[in-house]
Amino acid sequence: MRPVQVGRWRRRDEAPSPGHRPQVLLVTDPGPDPDDVKALIALAVLHRARTLRLLGVIANGGGQPRARAKLARCILDQLSVKDVDVAEGSHGRETTSMPHEFSI
């Protein structure tokens, strides 16, 4: 069996091959802190522009992976990114969240 190369480092001056789109799997905990939502929006916009390929989103943490996954799905839907799957990740540690933290 041959090993599969999933990627390699390029030298700083080495250009990517034409048509190359980096592939990204986002593991995140969208919700109370806006940093995760901003990252998801940025990746979704780059996915739509065909600059990169967003393979999927895994929403973790806070004891609310289902609510966080629903929020991620809602954000992608609002940006018309329907071809990216969202999954519930690990349950994580319980946190207390306000209802507005999971709504758009």
Backbone as JSON, one array per atom type, in Angstrom:
{
  "sequence": "MRPVQVGRWRRRDEAPSPGHRPQVLLVTDPGPDPDDVKALIALAVLHRARTLRLLGVIANGGGQPRARAKLARCILDQLSVKDVDVAEGSHGRETTSMPHEFSI",
  "N": [[0.85, -1.17, 0.0], [0.6, 2.18, -0.88], [1.62, 5.27, 0.61], [-0.56, 8.08, 1.05], [-0.36, 11.3, -0.15], [-1.39, 14.17, 1.31], [-0.89, 16.81, 1.26], [1.67, 19.31, 0.88], [4.43, 21.26, 1.98], [5.15, 24.39, 0.54], [7.8, 26.28, -0.9], [8.39, 29.68, -0.07], [8.6, 31.29, -2.34], [7.48, 29.75, -4.28], [4.92, 29.22, -6.5], [1.43, 28.27, -6.26], [-0.04, 25.47, -7.99], [-1.82, 26.0, -11.09], [-5.28, 26.63, -10.72], [-5.4, 25.47, -8.25], [-7.02, 24.87, -5.21], [-7.04, 25.41, -1.88], [-8.07, 23.06, 0.62], [-10.38, 23.07, 3.25], [-11.37, 22.07, 6.46], [-13.48, 23.08, 8.84], [-13.35, 23.21, 12.27], [-15.11, 24.22, 14.93], [-16.54, 26.47, 17.42], [-19.08, 28.04, 17.23], [-20.95, 30.79, 18.51], [-21.3, 32.37, 21.55], [-18.89, 33.96, 21.42], [-17.78, 36.19, 18.93], [-15.68, 35.55, 17.19], [-15.55, 32.97, 16.02], [-17.81, 32.87, 14.38], [-17.19, 34.92, 12.62], [-14.94, 33.8, 11.36], [-16.17, 31.62, 10.09], [-17.9, 32.97, 8.32], [-16.0, 34.31, 6.71], [-14.64, 32.11, 5.54], [-16.79, 30.92, 4.19], [-17.42, 32.88, 2.28], [-15.03, 32.91, 0.8], [-15.17, 30.3, -0.15], [-17.44, 30.44, -1.8], [-16.4, 32.17, -3.7], [-14.67, 30.53, -4.91], [-12.04, 30.41, -4.11], [-11.06, 28.84, -2.12], [-11.82, 25.53, -0.92], [-14.35, 24.71, 1.12], [-14.7, 22.06, 3.05], [-16.36, 21.14, 5.06], [-18.14, 21.75, 8.17], [-17.64, 21.41, 11.59], [-19.33, 21.63, 14.51], [-18.7, 22.34, 17.8], [-18.78, 22.02, 21.42], [-19.44, 23.83, 24.56], [-21.53, 22.45, 25.67], [-23.6, 22.52, 23.97], [-23.72, 21.42, 21.25], [-25.61, 20.91, 19.24], [-27.19, 23.27, 19.0], [-25.16, 25.01, 18.25], [-24.37, 23.89, 15.84], [-26.73, 24.28, 14.38], [-26.72, 27.07, 14.27], [-24.39, 27.49, 12.72], [-25.23, 26.25, 10.34], [-27.36, 27.94, 9.65], [-26.01, 30.36, 9.19], [-24.43, 29.65, 6.95], [-26.52, 29.07, 5.16], [-27.73, 31.61, 4.94], [-25.76, 32.87, 3.52], [-25.97, 31.64, 1.14], [-24.6, 29.21, 0.82], [-24.97, 26.24, 0.26], [-23.84, 23.81, -0.28], [-22.08, 22.84, 1.59], [-21.55, 20.7, 4.23], [-22.74, 20.5, 7.64], [-21.88, 19.41, 10.84], [-22.6, 18.01, 14.08], [-20.35, 18.24, 16.73], [-18.22, 17.4, 19.45], [-19.57, 17.36, 22.78], [-18.51, 18.89, 24.87], [-17.62, 21.26, 27.49], [-20.04, 22.43, 29.79], [-21.59, 25.58, 29.39], [-23.03, 28.74, 30.23], [-25.28, 30.29, 28.25], [-26.77, 33.08, 26.58], [-30.05, 33.5, 25.1], [-29.95, 35.09, 22.73], [-27.48, 34.56, 21.65], [-27.47, 32.47, 19.86], [-28.9, 33.14, 17.62], [-29.89, 34.65, 14.54]],
  "CA": [[0.0, 0.0, 0.0], [1.37, 3.42, -0.95], [1.08, 6.37, 1.42], [-1.26, 9.13, 0.31], [0.11, 12.64, 0.19], [-2.53, 15.09, 1.39], [-0.42, 18.17, 1.05], [3.09, 19.49, 1.12], [4.84, 22.65, 2.16], [5.77, 25.04, -0.61], [8.72, 27.37, -0.59], [7.72, 30.97, -0.11], [8.61, 31.83, -3.7], [6.88, 28.77, -5.17], [3.5, 29.5, -6.74], [0.59, 27.08, -6.31], [-0.38, 25.06, -9.34], [-3.03, 26.68, -11.58], [-6.54, 26.02, -10.33], [-5.29, 24.87, -6.92], [-7.86, 25.45, -4.17], [-6.83, 24.75, -0.59], [-9.25, 22.44, 1.2], [-10.46, 23.42, 4.67], [-12.41, 21.52, 7.31], [-13.54, 23.98, 9.99], [-13.82, 22.7, 13.56], [-15.35, 25.51, 15.57], [-17.59, 26.53, 18.44], [-19.78, 29.32, 17.04], [-21.91, 31.12, 19.57], [-21.12, 33.6, 22.32], [-17.79, 34.8, 20.94], [-17.98, 36.42, 17.49], [-14.55, 35.16, 16.36], [-15.85, 31.76, 15.25], [-18.78, 33.23, 13.34], [-16.44, 35.7, 11.61], [-14.13, 32.85, 10.59], [-17.09, 30.87, 9.23], [-18.34, 33.86, 7.24], [-14.87, 34.52, 5.8], [-14.42, 30.88, 4.77], [-17.93, 30.73, 3.29], [-17.27, 33.83, 1.17], [-13.93, 32.4, -0.02], [-15.68, 29.1, -0.81], [-18.3, 30.9, -2.91], [-15.54, 32.8, -4.73], [-13.84, 29.44, -5.43], [-10.66, 30.63, -3.7], [-10.76, 27.63, -1.38], [-12.94, 24.59, -0.85], [-14.76, 24.42, 2.48], [-15.16, 20.67, 3.02], [-17.42, 20.93, 6.03], [-18.04, 22.46, 9.44], [-17.97, 20.63, 12.77], [-19.64, 22.57, 15.59], [-18.41, 21.73, 19.09], [-18.6, 22.72, 22.67], [-20.38, 24.58, 25.37], [-22.68, 21.64, 26.04], [-24.68, 22.83, 23.02], [-23.27, 21.23, 19.88], [-26.73, 20.98, 18.29], [-27.5, 24.68, 18.78], [-24.04, 25.61, 17.53], [-24.45, 23.38, 14.46], [-27.85, 24.97, 13.75], [-26.26, 28.42, 13.99], [-23.47, 27.41, 11.58], [-26.04, 25.96, 9.15], [-28.11, 29.15, 9.35], [-25.07, 31.32, 8.6], [-24.13, 29.19, 5.59], [-27.73, 29.25, 4.34], [-27.9, 33.04, 4.66], [-24.75, 33.23, 2.53], [-26.24, 30.77, -0.02], [-23.59, 28.15, 0.73], [-25.77, 25.06, 0.59], [-23.09, 22.6, -0.62], [-21.15, 22.52, 2.68], [-22.24, 20.01, 5.33], [-22.46, 20.9, 9.02], [-22.08, 18.28, 11.74], [-22.43, 18.23, 15.51], [-19.13, 17.67, 17.24], [-18.23, 16.98, 20.85], [-20.45, 18.09, 23.69], [-17.68, 19.88, 25.55], [-17.94, 21.7, 28.85], [-21.25, 23.25, 29.89], [-21.49, 27.02, 29.6], [-24.32, 29.41, 30.27], [-25.4, 31.21, 27.12], [-28.0, 33.84, 26.46], [-30.77, 33.08, 23.89], [-29.57, 35.84, 21.53], [-26.2, 34.12, 21.14], [-27.67, 31.47, 18.84], [-29.91, 33.58, 16.66], [-29.46, 35.63, 13.53]],
  "C": [[0.9, 1.24, 0.0], [0.77, 4.47, -0.04], [0.44, 7.43, 0.53], [-0.74, 10.47, 0.78], [-1.08, 13.59, 0.17], [-2.12, 16.54, 1.18], [1.07, 18.23, 1.27], [3.36, 20.96, 1.29], [5.45, 23.16, 0.87], [6.78, 26.05, -0.1], [7.96, 28.67, -0.75], [7.6, 31.54, -1.52], [7.97, 30.89, -4.73], [5.37, 29.04, -5.3], [2.68, 28.21, -6.7], [0.28, 26.73, -7.76], [-1.67, 25.76, -9.78], [-4.29, 25.91, -11.18], [-6.52, 25.37, -8.95], [-6.19, 25.62, -5.93], [-7.57, 24.72, -2.87], [-8.14, 24.2, -0.05], [-9.22, 22.64, 2.71], [-11.63, 22.69, 5.31], [-12.4, 22.36, 8.58], [-14.13, 23.27, 11.2], [-13.91, 23.91, 14.47], [-16.38, 25.4, 16.67], [-18.33, 27.87, 18.32], [-20.79, 29.56, 18.15], [-21.55, 32.42, 20.25], [-20.01, 34.52, 21.84], [-17.89, 34.97, 19.43], [-16.83, 35.92, 16.61], [-14.84, 33.95, 15.49], [-16.83, 32.03, 14.12], [-18.09, 34.03, 12.24], [-15.59, 34.78, 10.74], [-15.01, 32.05, 9.63], [-17.56, 31.72, 8.06], [-17.22, 34.06, 6.23], [-14.63, 33.29, 4.94], [-15.56, 30.62, 3.79], [-17.83, 31.64, 2.07], [-16.14, 33.36, 0.24], [-14.32, 31.13, -0.76], [-16.56, 29.48, -2.01], [-17.5, 31.5, -4.05], [-14.6, 31.78, -5.36], [-12.35, 29.68, -5.19], [-10.16, 29.45, -2.89], [-11.98, 26.75, -1.39], [-13.2, 24.27, 0.62], [-15.4, 23.03, 2.48], [-16.32, 20.42, 3.96], [-17.14, 21.73, 7.29], [-18.45, 21.5, 10.54], [-18.14, 21.61, 13.93], [-19.56, 21.85, 16.93], [-18.77, 22.63, 20.25], [-19.77, 23.37, 23.35], [-21.57, 23.78, 25.86], [-23.84, 21.83, 25.09], [-24.26, 22.58, 21.58], [-24.41, 21.32, 18.85], [-27.09, 22.43, 17.98], [-26.4, 25.36, 17.98], [-24.02, 25.15, 16.07], [-25.6, 24.07, 13.71], [-27.47, 26.41, 13.39], [-25.33, 28.43, 12.77], [-24.25, 27.16, 10.28], [-26.81, 27.2, 8.69], [-27.21, 30.19, 8.68], [-24.74, 30.92, 7.17], [-25.33, 29.37, 4.66], [-27.94, 30.71, 3.99], [-26.91, 33.53, 3.6], [-24.88, 32.4, 1.25], [-25.14, 29.75, -0.25], [-24.28, 26.87, 1.19], [-25.01, 23.75, 0.38], [-22.05, 22.21, 0.44], [-21.96, 21.9, 3.82], [-21.81, 20.56, 6.68], [-22.78, 19.7, 9.9], [-21.93, 18.73, 13.19], [-21.15, 17.54, 15.94], [-19.29, 17.24, 18.69], [-19.08, 17.91, 21.7], [-19.69, 19.19, 24.43], [-18.17, 20.21, 26.95], [-19.17, 22.6, 28.82], [-20.91, 24.72, 30.1], [-22.89, 27.59, 29.64], [-24.34, 30.44, 29.16], [-26.74, 31.91, 27.16], [-28.7, 33.43, 25.16], [-30.33, 33.81, 22.62], [-28.26, 35.36, 20.91], [-26.31, 33.07, 20.05], [-28.74, 31.86, 17.84], [-29.3, 34.57, 15.69], [-30.64, 36.54, 13.24]]
}
